[in-house]
């Protein structure tokens, strides 16, 4: 378990990096400038992270932990029977909650602005969905591999969220429309044979 000072230093670096993304693309952020703005030494930075990519991975891991906790809570509250479609809805709602509760970070994950962040975001979501789909595949007969299903669902979900946000669609409407679309796909015989 990390002590309070380490947690505080890491949080400061994460908050500073996210704030810097408003001023410049991720690729242009230097460790020197990050440390200067965070008011820490480079030695302190390198005590905790190998590079800025490791810092971003740590941010994403925090997000995955938050989203996973949200998902487990939703499953317990509204899907104790572990219904396949309801479980995927909960995954979608967890991703939406995570995205909008941390929009100050996720707004910088557009491929045209920060390709590395967009790629990382997509990969973390993909891996999460793939892991979940693999578990479901042990119980259900899936027509396609867990990796293919996860790729199809994730690319569609991320694209749907990004395009909805670009159109200034309210979150409640995004949630309703994405849930309907996902439910229609999952209740068809396209994925489960």
TIRO-2110 file (N, C-alpha, C; in Angstrom, 1 decimal):
// TIRO-2110
0.8, -1.2, 0.0, N, 1, A
0.0, 0.0, 0.0, CA, 1, A
0.9, 1.3, 0.0, C, 1, A
0.6, 2.2, -0.9, N, 2, A
1.3, 3.4, -1.0, CA, 2, A
1.0, 4.3, 0.1, C, 2, A
2.1, 5.0, 0.6, N, 3, A
1.8, 6.0, 1.7, CA, 3, A
1.2, 7.3, 1.1, C, 3, A
0.7, 8.1, 2.0, N, 4, A
-0.1, 9.3, 1.6, CA, 4, A
0.7, 10.2, 0.7, C, 4, A
2.0, 10.4, 1.0, N, 5, A
2.8, 11.3, 0.2, CA, 5, A
3.0, 10.9, -1.3, C, 5, A
3.1, 9.6, -1.4, N, 6, A
3.3, 9.0, -2.8, CA, 6, A
2.0, 9.2, -3.6, C, 6, A
0.9, 8.9, -2.9, N, 7, A
-0.5, 9.1, -3.5, CA, 7, A
-0.7, 10.5, -3.9, C, 7, A
-0.3, 11.4, -3.0, N, 8, A
-0.4, 12.9, -3.3, CA, 8, A
0.4, 13.3, -4.5, C, 8, A
1.7, 12.8, -4.6, N, 9, A
2.6, 13.2, -5.7, CA, 9, A
2.0, 12.6, -7.0, C, 9, A
1.6, 11.4, -7.0, N, 10, A
1.0, 10.8, -8.2, CA, 10, A
-0.2, 11.5, -8.7, C, 10, A
-1.1, 11.9, -7.7, N, 11, A
-2.3, 12.6, -8.0, CA, 11, A
-2.0, 14.0, -8.6, C, 11, A
-1.0, 14.6, -8.1, N, 12, A
-0.6, 15.9, -8.6, CA, 12, A
-0.1, 15.8, -10.0, C, 12, A
0.7, 14.8, -10.3, N, 13, A
1.2, 14.6, -11.7, CA, 13, A
0.1, 14.3, -12.6, C, 13, A
-0.9, 13.5, -12.2, N, 14, A
-2.0, 13.2, -13.1, CA, 14, A
-2.9, 14.4, -13.4, C, 14, A
-3.2, 15.2, -12.3, N, 15, A
-4.0, 16.4, -12.5, CA, 15, A
-3.2, 17.4, -13.4, C, 15, A
-1.9, 17.5, -13.2, N, 16, A
-1.1, 18.4, -14.0, CA, 16, A
-1.1, 18.0, -15.4, C, 16, A
-0.9, 16.7, -15.7, N, 17, A
-0.9, 16.2, -17.1, CA, 17, A
-2.2, 16.5, -17.7, C, 17, A
-3.3, 16.2, -17.1, N, 18, A
-4.6, 16.5, -17.7, CA, 18, A
-4.8, 17.9, -17.9, C, 18, A
-4.4, 18.8, -17.0, N, 19, A
-4.5, 20.2, -17.3, CA, 19, A
-3.7, 20.7, -18.5, C, 19, A
-2.5, 20.1, -18.6, N, 20, A
-1.6, 20.5, -19.8, CA, 20, A
-2.2, 20.1, -21.1, C, 20, A
-3.0, 19.0, -21.1, N, 21, A
-3.7, 18.6, -22.3, CA, 21, A
-4.6, 19.7, -22.9, C, 21, A
-5.0, 20.6, -22.1, N, 22, A
-5.8, 21.7, -22.6, CA, 22, A
-5.0, 22.7, -23.4, C, 22, A
-3.7, 22.7, -23.1, N, 23, A
-2.8, 23.6, -23.8, CA, 23, A
-2.0, 23.1, -25.0, C, 23, A
-1.8, 21.8, -25.0, N, 24, A
-1.0, 21.1, -26.0, CA, 24, A
-1.3, 19.7, -26.2, C, 24, A
-1.0, 19.1, -27.3, N, 25, A
-1.2, 17.7, -27.5, CA, 25, A
-0.3, 16.9, -26.6, C, 25, A
-0.7, 15.7, -26.3, N, 26, A
0.1, 14.8, -25.4, CA, 26, A
1.5, 14.6, -25.9, C, 26, A
1.7, 14.4, -27.2, N, 27, A
3.0, 14.2, -27.8, CA, 27, A
4.0, 15.4, -27.6, C, 27, A
3.5, 16.5, -27.4, N, 28, A
4.3, 17.7, -27.2, CA, 28, A
4.6, 18.0, -25.7, C, 28, A
4.0, 17.2, -24.8, N, 29, A
4.3, 17.4, -23.4, CA, 29, A
5.6, 16.8, -23.0, C, 29, A
6.5, 17.6, -22.4, N, 30, A
7.8, 17.1, -22.0, CA, 30, A
7.7, 16.8, -20.5, C, 30, A
8.6, 15.9, -20.0, N, 31, A
8.7, 15.6, -18.6, CA, 31, A
9.2, 16.9, -17.8, C, 31, A
10.1, 17.6, -18.4, N, 32, A
10.6, 18.8, -17.8, CA, 32, A
9.5, 19.8, -17.6, C, 32, A
8.6, 20.1, -18.6, N, 33, A
7.5, 21.0, -18.4, CA, 33, A
6.5, 20.5, -17.4, C, 33, A
6.2, 19.2, -17.5, N, 34, A
5.2, 18.6, -16.6, CA, 34, A
5.7, 18.7, -15.1, C, 34, A
7.0, 18.4, -14.9, N, 35, A
7.5, 18.6, -13.5, CA, 35, A
7.5, 20.0, -13.1, C, 35, A
7.8, 20.9, -14.0, N, 36, A
7.8, 22.3, -13.6, CA, 36, A
6.4, 22.8, -13.2, C, 36, A
5.4, 22.4, -14.0, N, 37, A
4.0, 22.8, -13.6, CA, 37, A
3.5, 22.1, -12.4, C, 37, A
4.0, 20.9, -12.2, N, 38, A
3.6, 20.1, -11.0, CA, 38, A
4.4, 20.5, -9.7, C, 38, A
5.4, 21.3, -10.0, N, 39, A
6.3, 21.7, -8.9, CA, 39, A
6.9, 20.6, -8.2, C, 39, A
7.5, 19.6, -9.0, N, 40, A
8.2, 18.5, -8.4, CA, 40, A
9.5, 18.4, -9.3, C, 40, A
10.5, 17.6, -8.7, N, 41, A
11.7, 17.4, -9.5, CA, 41, A
11.6, 16.3, -10.5, C, 41, A
12.4, 16.3, -11.5, N, 42, A
12.4, 15.2, -12.4, CA, 42, A
12.8, 13.9, -11.7, C, 42, A
13.6, 13.9, -10.7, N, 43, A
14.0, 12.7, -9.9, CA, 43, A
12.8, 12.1, -9.3, C, 43, A
11.9, 13.0, -8.7, N, 44, A
10.7, 12.5, -8.1, CA, 44, A
9.8, 11.9, -9.1, C, 44, A
9.7, 12.5, -10.3, N, 45, A
8.9, 11.9, -11.4, CA, 45, A
9.4, 10.5, -11.7, C, 45, A
10.7, 10.4, -12.0, N, 46, A
11.2, 9.1, -12.4, CA, 46, A
11.3, 8.1, -11.2, C, 46, A
11.1, 8.5, -10.0, N, 47, A
10.9, 7.6, -8.9, CA, 47, A
9.6, 6.8, -9.0, C, 47, A
8.6, 7.5, -9.6, N, 48, A
7.3, 6.9, -9.7, CA, 48, A
6.9, 6.3, -11.1, C, 48, A
7.5, 7.0, -12.2, N, 49, A
7.1, 6.6, -13.6, CA, 49, A
8.4, 6.5, -14.4, C, 49, A
8.4, 5.6, -15.4, N, 50, A
9.5, 5.5, -16.3, CA, 50, A
9.4, 6.7, -17.4, C, 50, A
8.2, 7.1, -17.7, N, 51, A
8.0, 8.1, -18.7, CA, 51, A
6.5, 8.6, -18.7, C, 51, A
6.2, 9.5, -19.6, N, 52, A
4.8, 10.0, -19.5, CA, 52, A
3.8, 9.0, -20.0, C, 52, A
4.2, 8.0, -20.7, N, 53, A
3.3, 6.9, -21.1, CA, 53, A
2.9, 6.1, -19.9, C, 53, A
3.8, 5.8, -19.0, N, 54, A
3.5, 5.1, -17.8, CA, 54, A
2.6, 5.9, -16.9, C, 54, A
2.7, 7.2, -16.9, N, 55, A
1.8, 8.1, -16.2, CA, 55, A
0.4, 7.9, -16.8, C, 55, A
0.3, 8.0, -18.1, N, 56, A
-1.0, 7.8, -18.7, CA, 56, A
-1.6, 6.5, -18.4, C, 56, A
-0.8, 5.4, -18.5, N, 57, A
-1.3, 4.1, -18.1, CA, 57, A
-1.9, 4.1, -16.7, C, 57, A
-1.2, 4.8, -15.8, N, 58, A
-1.7, 4.8, -14.4, CA, 58, A
-3.0, 5.5, -14.4, C, 58, A
-3.2, 6.6, -15.2, N, 59, A
-4.5, 7.3, -15.2, CA, 59, A
-5.6, 6.3, -15.7, C, 59, A
-5.3, 5.6, -16.8, N, 60, A
-6.2, 4.7, -17.3, CA, 60, A
-6.5, 3.5, -16.3, C, 60, A
-5.5, 3.1, -15.6, N, 61, A
-5.8, 2.0, -14.6, CA, 61, A
-6.7, 2.5, -13.5, C, 61, A
-6.5, 3.8, -13.1, N, 62, A
-7.5, 4.4, -12.1, CA, 62, A
-8.9, 4.4, -12.7, C, 62, A
-9.0, 4.7, -14.0, N, 63, A
-10.3, 4.8, -14.6, CA, 63, A
-10.9, 3.4, -14.7, C, 63, A
-10.1, 2.4, -15.0, N, 64, A
-10.6, 1.0, -15.1, CA, 64, A
-11.1, 0.5, -13.8, C, 64, A
-10.4, 0.9, -12.7, N, 65, A
-10.8, 0.5, -11.4, CA, 65, A
-12.2, 1.2, -11.0, C, 65, A
-12.3, 2.4, -11.3, N, 66, A
-13.5, 3.2, -11.1, CA, 66, A
-14.7, 2.5, -11.9, C, 66, A
-14.5, 2.3, -13.2, N, 67, A
-15.5, 1.7, -14.0, CA, 67, A
-15.9, 0.3, -13.6, C, 67, A
-14.9, -0.5, -13.2, N, 68, A
-15.2, -1.9, -12.7, CA, 68, A
-16.0, -1.9, -11.4, C, 68, A
-15.7, -0.9, -10.5, N, 69, A
-16.5, -0.8, -9.3, CA, 69, A
-17.9, -0.4, -9.6, C, 69, A
-18.0, 0.5, -10.5, N, 70, A
-19.4, 1.0, -10.9, CA, 70, A
-20.2, -0.2, -11.5, C, 70, A
-19.5, -1.0, -12.4, N, 71, A
-20.1, -2.1, -13.0, CA, 71, A
-20.6, -3.1, -12.0, C, 71, A
-19.7, -3.5, -11.0, N, 72, A
-20.1, -4.5, -10.0, CA, 72, A
-21.3, -4.0, -9.2, C, 72, A
-21.3, -2.7, -8.9, N, 73, A
-22.4, -2.1, -8.1, CA, 73, A
-23.7, -2.2, -8.9, C, 73, A
-23.6, -1.9, -10.2, N, 74, A
-24.8, -2.0, -11.1, CA, 74, A
-25.3, -3.4, -11.2, C, 74, A
-24.4, -4.3, -11.3, N, 75, A
-24.8, -5.8, -11.5, CA, 75, A
-25.5, -6.2, -10.2, C, 75, A
-25.0, -5.8, -9.1, N, 76, A
-25.6, -6.2, -7.8, CA, 76, A
-27.0, -5.6, -7.6, C, 76, A
-27.1, -4.3, -8.1, N, 77, A
-28.4, -3.6, -7.9, CA, 77, A
-29.5, -4.0, -8.9, C, 77, A
-29.1, -4.2, -10.2, N, 78, A
-30.1, -4.4, -11.2, CA, 78, A
-30.0, -5.6, -12.0, C, 78, A
-29.1, -6.5, -11.7, N, 79, A
-28.9, -7.7, -12.5, CA, 79, A
-28.4, -8.9, -11.7, C, 79, A
-29.1, -9.1, -10.5, N, 80, A
-28.6, -10.2, -9.7, CA, 80, A
-28.7, -11.6, -10.4, C, 80, A
-29.6, -11.7, -11.4, N, 81, A
-29.7, -13.0, -12.1, CA, 81, A
-28.7, -13.2, -13.2, C, 81, A
-27.8, -12.1, -13.4, N, 82, A
-26.7, -12.2, -14.4, CA, 82, A
-27.2, -12.4, -15.8, C, 82, A
-28.3, -11.7, -16.2, N, 83, A
-28.8, -11.7, -17.6, CA, 83, A
-27.7, -11.2, -18.5, C, 83, A
-27.5, -11.9, -19.6, N, 84, A
-26.5, -11.5, -20.6, CA, 84, A
-26.6, -10.1, -21.1, C, 84, A
-27.8, -9.7, -21.6, N, 85, A
-28.0, -8.4, -22.2, CA, 85, A
-27.9, -7.3, -21.1, C, 85, A
-28.5, -7.6, -19.9, N, 86, A
-28.5, -6.6, -18.9, CA, 86, A
-27.0, -6.4, -18.4, C, 86, A
-26.2, -7.4, -18.4, N, 87, A
-24.8, -7.3, -18.1, CA, 87, A
-24.1, -6.4, -19.0, C, 87, A
-24.3, -6.5, -20.4, N, 88, A
-23.7, -5.7, -21.3, CA, 88, A
-24.2, -4.2, -21.2, C, 88, A
-25.5, -4.1, -20.9, N, 89, A
-26.0, -2.7, -20.6, CA, 89, A
-25.3, -2.1, -19.5, C, 89, A
-25.0, -2.9, -18.4, N, 90, A
-24.3, -2.3, -17.3, CA, 90, A
-22.9, -1.9, -17.7, C, 90, A
-22.3, -2.7, -18.5, N, 91, A
-20.9, -2.4, -19.0, CA, 91, A
-21.0, -1.0, -19.8, C, 91, A
-22.0, -0.9, -20.7, N, 92, A
-22.1, 0.4, -21.4, CA, 92, A
-22.4, 1.5, -20.5, C, 92, A
-23.2, 1.4, -19.5, N, 93, A
-23.5, 2.5, -18.6, CA, 93, A
-22.3, 2.8, -17.7, C, 93, A
-21.5, 1.8, -17.3, N, 94, A
-20.3, 2.1, -16.6, CA, 94, A
-19.3, 2.9, -17.4, C, 94, A
-19.2, 2.5, -18.7, N, 95, A
-18.3, 3.3, -19.6, CA, 95, A
-18.8, 4.7, -19.8, C, 95, A
-20.1, 4.9, -20.0, N, 96, A
-20.7, 6.2, -20.1, CA, 96, A
-20.4, 7.1, -18.8, C, 96, A
-20.7, 6.5, -17.7, N, 97, A
-20.5, 7.2, -16.4, CA, 97, A
-19.0, 7.6, -16.3, C, 97, A
-18.2, 6.6, -16.5, N, 98, A
-16.7, 6.9, -16.4, CA, 98, A
-16.3, 8.0, -17.4, C, 98, A
-16.8, 7.9, -18.6, N, 99, A
-16.4, 8.9, -19.6, CA, 99, A
-16.9, 10.3, -19.2, C, 99, A
-18.1, 10.5, -18.8, N, 100, A
-18.6, 11.8, -18.5, CA, 100, A
-18.2, 12.3, -17.1, C, 100, A
-18.0, 11.4, -16.1, N, 101, A
-17.5, 11.9, -14.8, CA, 101, A
-16.1, 12.3, -14.9, C, 101, A
-15.4, 11.8, -15.9, N, 102, A
-14.0, 12.2, -16.1, CA, 102, A
-13.7, 12.8, -17.5, C, 102, A
-14.8, 13.6, -17.9, N, 103, A
-14.7, 14.2, -19.2, CA, 103, A
-13.5, 15.2, -19.4, C, 103, A
-13.1, 15.8, -18.3, N, 104, A
-11.9, 16.7, -18.4, CA, 104, A
-10.7, 15.9, -18.9, C, 104, A
-10.6, 14.6, -18.7, N, 105, A
-9.5, 13.8, -19.3, CA, 105, A
-10.0, 13.3, -20.7, C, 105, A
-11.1, 12.6, -20.7, N, 106, A
-11.5, 11.9, -21.9, CA, 106, A
-11.8, 12.8, -23.1, C, 106, A
-12.0, 14.1, -22.9, N, 107, A
-12.2, 15.0, -24.0, CA, 107, A
-10.9, 15.1, -24.8, C, 107, A
-9.8, 14.7, -24.3, N, 108, A
-8.5, 14.8, -25.0, CA, 108, A
-8.2, 13.5, -25.7, C, 108, A
-9.1, 12.5, -25.7, N, 109, A
-8.8, 11.2, -26.3, CA, 109, A
-9.3, 11.1, -27.7, C, 109, A
-9.6, 12.2, -28.4, N, 110, A
-10.0, 12.1, -29.8, CA, 110, A
-8.8, 11.8, -30.7, C, 110, A
-9.0, 10.9, -31.6, N, 111, A
-7.9, 10.5, -32.5, CA, 111, A
-7.2, 11.6, -33.2, C, 111, A
-8.0, 12.6, -33.6, N, 112, A
-7.4, 13.7, -34.4, CA, 112, A
-6.6, 14.6, -33.5, C, 112, A
-6.8, 14.6, -32.2, N, 113, A
-6.0, 15.5, -31.3, CA, 113, A
-4.9, 14.8, -30.6, C, 113, A
-5.1, 13.6, -30.1, N, 114, A
-4.1, 12.9, -29.3, CA, 114, A
-4.2, 11.4, -29.7, C, 114, A
-3.6, 11.0, -30.8, N, 115, A
-3.7, 9.6, -31.3, CA, 115, A
-3.3, 8.6, -30.2, C, 115, A
-2.2, 8.9, -29.5, N, 116, A
-1.8, 7.9, -28.5, CA, 116, A
-2.9, 7.7, -27.4, C, 116, A
-3.4, 8.8, -26.9, N, 117, A
-4.5, 8.7, -25.9, CA, 117, A
-5.7, 8.0, -26.4, C, 117, A
-6.1, 8.3, -27.7, N, 118, A
-7.3, 7.6, -28.3, CA, 118, A
-7.0, 6.1, -28.4, C, 118, A
-5.8, 5.8, -28.9, N, 119, A
-5.5, 4.4, -29.0, CA, 119, A
-5.5, 3.6, -27.7, C, 119, A
-4.9, 4.3, -26.7, N, 120, A
-4.9, 3.7, -25.3, CA, 120, A
-6.3, 3.5, -24.8, C, 120, A
-7.1, 4.5, -24.9, N, 121, A
-8.5, 4.5, -24.4, CA, 121, A
-9.2, 3.3, -25.1, C, 121, A
-9.1, 3.2, -26.4, N, 122, A
-9.8, 2.2, -27.1, CA, 122, A
-9.3, 0.8, -26.6, C, 122, A
-8.0, 0.7, -26.5, N, 123, A
-7.4, -0.6, -26.1, CA, 123, A
-7.8, -1.1, -24.7, C, 123, A
-7.9, -0.1, -23.8, N, 124, A
-8.4, -0.4, -22.4, CA, 124, A
-9.9, -0.9, -22.4, C, 124, A
-10.7, -0.2, -23.2, N, 125, A
-12.1, -0.5, -23.3, CA, 125, A
-12.2, -1.9, -24.0, C, 125, A
-11.4, -2.1, -25.0, N, 126, A
-11.5, -3.4, -25.8, CA, 126, A
-11.1, -4.5, -24.9, C, 126, A
-10.0, -4.4, -24.1, N, 127, A
-9.6, -5.5, -23.2, CA, 127, A
-10.6, -5.8, -22.2, C, 127, A
-11.2, -4.7, -21.6, N, 128, A
-12.3, -4.9, -20.6, CA, 128, A
-13.5, -5.7, -21.2, C, 128, A
-13.9, -5.3, -22.4, N, 129, A
-15.1, -6.0, -23.0, CA, 129, A
-14.7, -7.4, -23.4, C, 129, A
-13.5, -7.6, -23.9, N, 130, A
-13.0, -8.9, -24.3, CA, 130, A
-13.0, -9.8, -23.1, C, 130, A
-12.5, -9.4, -22.0, N, 131, A
-12.4, -10.2, -20.8, CA, 131, A
-13.8, -10.6, -20.4, C, 131, A
-14.7, -9.6, -20.4, N, 132, A
-16.1, -9.9, -20.0, CA, 132, A
-16.7, -10.9, -21.0, C, 132, A
-16.5, -10.7, -22.3, N, 133, A
-17.1, -11.6, -23.3, CA, 133, A
-16.6, -13.0, -23.2, C, 133, A
-15.3, -13.1, -22.9, N, 134, A
-14.7, -14.5, -22.7, CA, 134, A
-15.4, -15.2, -21.5, C, 134, A
-15.7, -14.5, -20.5, N, 135, A
-16.4, -15.1, -19.3, CA, 135, A
-17.8, -15.6, -19.8, C, 135, A
-18.5, -14.7, -20.5, N, 136, A
-19.8, -15.1, -21.0, CA, 136, A
-19.7, -16.3, -22.0, C, 136, A
-18.6, -16.4, -22.7, N, 137, A
-18.4, -17.4, -23.7, CA, 137, A
-18.3, -18.8, -23.1, C, 137, A
-18.0, -18.8, -21.8, N, 138, A
-17.9, -20.1, -21.1, CA, 138, A
-19.3, -20.7, -20.8, C, 138, A
-20.3, -19.8, -20.8, N, 139, A
-21.7, -20.2, -20.5, CA, 139, A
-22.6, -20.2, -21.7, C, 139, A
-22.4, -19.2, -22.6, N, 140, A
-23.2, -19.1, -23.8, CA, 140, A
-22.3, -19.6, -25.0, C, 140, A
-23.1, -20.1, -26.1, N, 141, A
-22.4, -20.4, -27.3, CA, 141, A
-22.3, -19.2, -28.2, C, 141, A
-21.1, -18.6, -28.3, N, 142, A
-20.9, -17.4, -29.1, CA, 142, A
-20.6, -17.8, -30.5, C, 142, A
-21.1, -17.0, -31.4, N, 143, A
-20.8, -17.3, -32.9, CA, 143, A
-19.4, -16.9, -33.3, C, 143, A
-18.9, -15.9, -32.6, N, 144, A
-17.6, -15.4, -33.0, CA, 144, A
-16.7, -15.4, -31.8, C, 144, A
-15.4, -15.2, -32.0, N, 145, A
-14.5, -15.1, -30.9, CA, 145, A
-14.8, -13.9, -30.0, C, 145, A
-14.4, -14.0, -28.7, N, 146, A
-14.6, -12.9, -27.8, CA, 146, A
-13.8, -11.7, -28.3, C, 146, A
-12.7, -11.9, -28.9, N, 147, A
-11.9, -10.7, -29.4, CA, 147, A
-12.7, -10.0, -30.5, C, 147, A
-13.3, -10.8, -31.4, N, 148, A
-14.0, -10.2, -32.5, CA, 148, A
-15.3, -9.4, -32.0, C, 148, A
-16.0, -10.1, -31.1, N, 149, A
-17.2, -9.5, -30.5, CA, 149, A
-16.8, -8.2, -29.8, C, 149, A
-15.8, -8.2, -29.0, N, 150, A
-15.4, -7.1, -28.2, CA, 150, A
-15.0, -5.9, -29.2, C, 150, A
-14.2, -6.3, -30.3, N, 151, A
-13.8, -5.3, -31.2, CA, 151, A
-15.0, -4.6, -31.9, C, 151, A
-16.0, -5.4, -32.3, N, 152, A
-17.2, -4.9, -32.9, CA, 152, A
-18.0, -4.0, -31.9, C, 152, A
-18.2, -4.4, -30.7, N, 153, A
-18.9, -3.7, -29.7, CA, 153, A
-18.2, -2.4, -29.3, C, 153, A
-16.9, -2.5, -29.1, N, 154, A
-16.1, -1.4, -28.6, CA, 154, A
-16.0, -0.3, -29.6, C, 154, A
-15.6, -0.7, -30.8, N, 155, A
-15.5, 0.4, -31.9, CA, 155, A
-16.8, 1.1, -32.1, C, 155, A
-17.9, 0.4, -32.0, N, 156, A
-19.2, 1.0, -32.2, CA, 156, A
-19.5, 1.8, -31.0, C, 156, A
-19.3, 1.4, -29.8, N, 157, A
-19.6, 2.1, -28.6, CA, 157, A
-18.8, 3.4, -28.5, C, 157, A
-17.5, 3.3, -28.7, N, 158, A
-16.6, 4.5, -28.6, CA, 158, A
-17.0, 5.5, -29.7, C, 158, A
-17.2, 5.0, -30.9, N, 159, A
-17.6, 5.9, -32.0, CA, 159, A
-19.0, 6.5, -31.7, C, 159, A
-19.9, 5.8, -31.2, N, 160, A
-21.2, 6.3, -30.9, CA, 160, A
-21.1, 7.4, -29.8, C, 160, A
-20.4, 7.1, -28.8, N, 161, A
-20.2, 8.2, -27.7, CA, 161, A
-19.5, 9.4, -28.3, C, 161, A
-18.5, 9.2, -29.1, N, 162, A
-17.8, 10.4, -29.6, CA, 162, A
-18.6, 11.2, -30.6, C, 162, A
-19.4, 10.5, -31.4, N, 163, A
-20.2, 11.2, -32.4, CA, 163, A
-21.4, 11.9, -31.7, C, 163, A
-22.0, 11.2, -30.7, N, 164, A
-23.1, 11.8, -30.0, CA, 164, A
-22.6, 13.1, -29.2, C, 164, A
-21.4, 13.0, -28.6, N, 165, A
-20.9, 14.2, -28.0, CA, 165, A
-20.6, 15.3, -28.9, C, 165, A
-20.1, 15.0, -30.1, N, 166, A
-19.8, 16.0, -31.1, CA, 166, A
-21.1, 16.7, -31.6, C, 166, A
-22.2, 15.9, -31.5, N, 167, A
-23.5, 16.5, -31.9, CA, 167, A
-24.2, 17.2, -30.7, C, 167, A
-23.5, 17.3, -29.6, N, 168, A
-24.1, 17.9, -28.4, CA, 168, A
-25.3, 17.2, -27.9, C, 168, A
-25.4, 15.9, -28.0, N, 169, A
-26.5, 15.1, -27.5, CA, 169, A
-26.4, 15.0, -26.0, C, 169, A
-27.5, 15.3, -25.3, N, 170, A
-27.4, 15.2, -23.8, CA, 170, A
-27.1, 13.7, -23.4, C, 170, A
-26.4, 13.6, -22.2, N, 171, A
-26.0, 12.3, -21.7, CA, 171, A
-27.2, 11.4, -21.6, C, 171, A
-28.3, 11.8, -21.0, N, 172, A
-29.5, 10.9, -20.9, CA, 172, A
-29.9, 10.3, -22.2, C, 172, A
-29.9, 11.2, -23.2, N, 173, A
-30.3, 10.7, -24.6, CA, 173, A
-29.2, 9.7, -25.1, C, 173, A
-28.0, 10.0, -24.9, N, 174, A
-26.9, 9.1, -25.4, CA, 174, A
-27.1, 7.8, -24.7, C, 174, A
-27.3, 7.8, -23.4, N, 175, A
-27.5, 6.6, -22.6, CA, 175, A
-28.7, 5.7, -23.2, C, 175, A
-29.8, 6.4, -23.4, N, 176, A
-31.0, 5.7, -23.9, CA, 176, A
-30.8, 5.2, -25.3, C, 176, A
-30.2, 6.0, -26.2, N, 177, A
-30.0, 5.5, -27.6, CA, 177, A
-29.0, 4.4, -27.7, C, 177, A
-27.9, 4.5, -26.9, N, 178, A
-26.8, 3.5, -27.0, CA, 178, A
-27.3, 2.2, -26.3, C, 178, A
-28.1, 2.3, -25.3, N, 179, A
-28.7, 1.1, -24.6, CA, 179, A
-29.6, 0.4, -25.6, C, 179, A
-30.4, 1.2, -26.3, N, 180, A
-31.4, 0.6, -27.2, CA, 180, A
-30.6, -0.1, -28.4, C, 180, A
-29.6, 0.5, -28.9, N, 181, A
-28.9, 0.0, -30.0, CA, 181, A
-28.1, -1.3, -29.5, C, 181, A
-27.5, -1.2, -28.4, N, 182, A
-26.7, -2.4, -27.9, CA, 182, A
-27.7, -3.5, -27.6, C, 182, A
-28.8, -3.3, -27.0, N, 183, A
-29.8, -4.3, -26.6, CA, 183, A
-30.3, -5.0, -27.9, C, 183, A
-30.6, -4.2, -28.9, N, 184, A
-31.1, -4.8, -30.2, CA, 184, A
-30.1, -5.7, -30.8, C, 184, A
-28.8, -5.3, -30.7, N, 185, A
-27.7, -6.2, -31.3, CA, 185, A
-27.6, -7.5, -30.5, C, 185, A
-27.6, -7.3, -29.2, N, 186, A
-27.4, -8.5, -28.3, CA, 186, A
-28.6, -9.4, -28.2, C, 186, A
-29.8, -8.9, -28.4, N, 187, A
-31.0, -9.8, -28.4, CA, 187, A
-31.3, -10.4, -29.7, C, 187, A
-30.6, -10.0, -30.8, N, 188, A
-30.7, -10.7, -32.0, CA, 188, A
-29.9, -12.0, -32.0, C, 188, A
-30.0, -12.8, -33.0, N, 189, A
-29.2, -14.1, -32.9, CA, 189, A
-27.9, -13.9, -33.6, C, 189, A
-27.4, -12.6, -33.7, N, 190, A
-26.2, -12.3, -34.4, CA, 190, A
-25.0, -12.7, -33.6, C, 190, A
-25.0, -12.5, -32.3, N, 191, A
-23.8, -12.8, -31.4, CA, 191, A
-23.9, -14.2, -30.8, C, 191, A
-25.1, -14.5, -30.2, N, 192, A
-25.2, -15.8, -29.5, CA, 192, A
-26.0, -16.7, -30.4, C, 192, A
-25.4, -17.9, -30.6, N, 193, A
-26.0, -18.8, -31.6, CA, 193, A
-26.9, -19.9, -30.9, C, 193, A
END
